[in-house]
Amino acid sequence: MPTIYDLKPRFQARLRLLADGLAKAGVTANGVTLAALGLSLAHGAWLALAPDSRWPFLLLPVTLFLRMALNAIDGMMAREHGMKSPEGAVLNELGDVISDAALYLPFALVAGINATLVVLVAIAAIIAEMAGALGPLLGGMRRYDGPLGKSDRAVAFGLLALLLGAGIAPGRWSTAYLAVLLALAALTIVNRARSIVAQAKASAP
């Protein structure tokens, strides 16, 4: 199922010069991963501490874009500059789910929003990423199937943040919006699990 992740090769192409420059400057891929995590934790703390303020939400799309850029850069540095490592793989997977939790769970603190749905979407996102990471354990590849992968979630929550930051009060519309995200997240888990099982069966002797 197509997702925003399919645009990643073009996005990476625009960032390659920056990735090369960072590598030449002695910056490591793990360092970039940690920078993305730190950025996410900082903005998540801002959201949690000021859930009634507009600016944390209005600026969240900027942070989400920077996070996606850093995630693309660390991947290129790891692959193209000999920086792949078991530590980096673990850090990358854990960093993604921690960042998602830090940036999205604070939405539950917004007055009038359905906190239960926010938490369920965040949990489903973590399960989806862990499901995708199961691929290599069964001899396949890391799965990024949609319809609600990491990049799609960033766009979805970025849009929600803009609407809240613009002063649109949450209500039935935000509940319906989060319900749709939860359904898409559940479908993502199913699609990734099916793809992994299919790959494992196809490669079985």
N, C-alpha and C positions, 0 to 999 in steps of 0.2 A: 504494500500500500504506500503510495507516494507521501513523503513528508518533506518538511523544510530541510531536513538533513541531506536530501538529494542535491541541494545547492552548495554543499560544503566544498566540493572541488573548486568551484569558481571563487568562493570566499577565500579559500586557502591561497589561491593564485595571487590574489591582491595583497596577501599578507606575507608572501614568501620572502621578499626583500627584507622586511622587518625581522622575520625569524632568522634569516641568514646573518643579519647584523648583530642580533643578540647573541647568537652562537659565537661569532667572531670576537665579541666583547667579553666572552667568558661566562655568560649567563647560561645556566643549565635548564633543561626542560623541566626538571622537578621544581626549580626555582620559579618558573613561570606558572606551574600548576599551583604552587603555594600562594603566589600572588593572586591568582583567580579566587582561591579559597578565602584568603584574607579579605579581599574586596567584598565577596559575598557575605561573609560574617559581619563585616563592618556595616554594610547597608542593611542587613537583616536586623542588626541591633538597633539601628536608627529607626527602622519601621516599628520594631517592638516597643521602643521607648517613646515614640511619638505617633501612635496610631490615629490620632485625630488631626495631625498636621498634613497639609497638602503636599509639601515639598518632597518628603521621602517617597511618595507615590509617583509624583510627576517625574522625578529623576530616576526611578527604578528602571525604565526602559534603557537609559544610558548605561547603567550598571550591568544590565543583562546583555547588552550589546558588547560591552568591554569584556565581560566574562566569556562570551562566545568567541571573541577574537583571541583571547588568551588561551582558551582551550584548543583552538585551531593551531595556534602558534606552538604550543608545547608538543602537540602531536607531530607537527612537521619537524621540529627540532629533534625529537626522539628518533624519527624514522630516517631523516636525511642527514643527520650529523652524528650518528652513532651513539645516541644517548638513551637507547632503549635499556630498560632494566626491570627486574622483578619489582623493585621498590617503586619505580615509576608507574608500573601498571596498577599496583595496589593503591598508590596515592591518587591516581587518576580516577579510579572507580569510586573510592571512598570520598574523594573531594567533590565529585559530582553530586552524590546523594546528600552529603552534608550541606553543600551549597544550596541545593534545592530546598531542603528543610529550613535552612536559615532565611531564605528569601521569601518563601511562600507561607510558612506557618504563621508569621506575624499578621497575615490578612485576617486570621481568626480573631484578632483583637479589635478589629474595626467595629464600631457600634452599628448594629443593624444587619451585619452580614451573618450568614449561616456558618457558624464556627465548625460545626460537625462536618459539613461538606468540605470545608477547607482542609481539615485534618485528614479526611478520607482521601481526598485528591493527593495530598502530600504523601500519604502512606502508599497509595497505588503507584505513585511515581517512583518511589523507592523500590517497590516490588518489580516494577517494569524494568528498571535499570539492572537489578540483580538477576532478573530472568534473562536479559540480554547477555549478561556476563557469563551465563552458564554454557554458552556455545562452545568455547574452547575446552571446557571440562569434558565434553563429549566428542571431542575431535573435530568440531566445526569451527566457525568463525563467530566473532562477537556480533550479536544481532542488534540492528537499529530499526527494526520494523516499526511502523506507525500503527495508528494515526496520531499518537500523541507522544512523540519522542522528546528528548531534552530540548531541542530547538523549538519545537512546536509549543511546549509548555512555556518556554520563555516568552514567545509571542503572545500566548493566551493570557499569561499573568501580567505581561507588560501592558496589554490593552486594558485589562481590568484595573490595573494601577492608574492608568491615564484617566479612565472614567471616574474613578474615585477621587483622584487628585483634582479633577476638573469640577468637583463639587456635586456630582450626581450621587444622591443618597442611595445606599444599597437597599434592596427590597426583594420583591418577587423576581425582578429581572436578574439580580445577582445570584439568587438561589437557583434559578433555571440555568444560568450560565455555568455555575459550578457543577450542577447535576450533569450537564452535557460533558464537561471536562472529566468528571468521574467515569461516565460511561465510555468515553474515548480512551481513558487510561486503562480501564478494565479490558477493552478490546485490544489495546496494545500488548498487555500481558499475555492474552490468549494467542495473539498472532506470533509473538516472539517464542512462546513455548511450543507452538505447533511447528514453527520453522526449525527450531533446534531439534525437535524429535524427528522431523522429516530428514534433516541433514544426517543425524546419527544413524537412522535406518538405511539411508542411501549409501553411507560409507561402510556399513557393517559387512564383514566378509560373508 
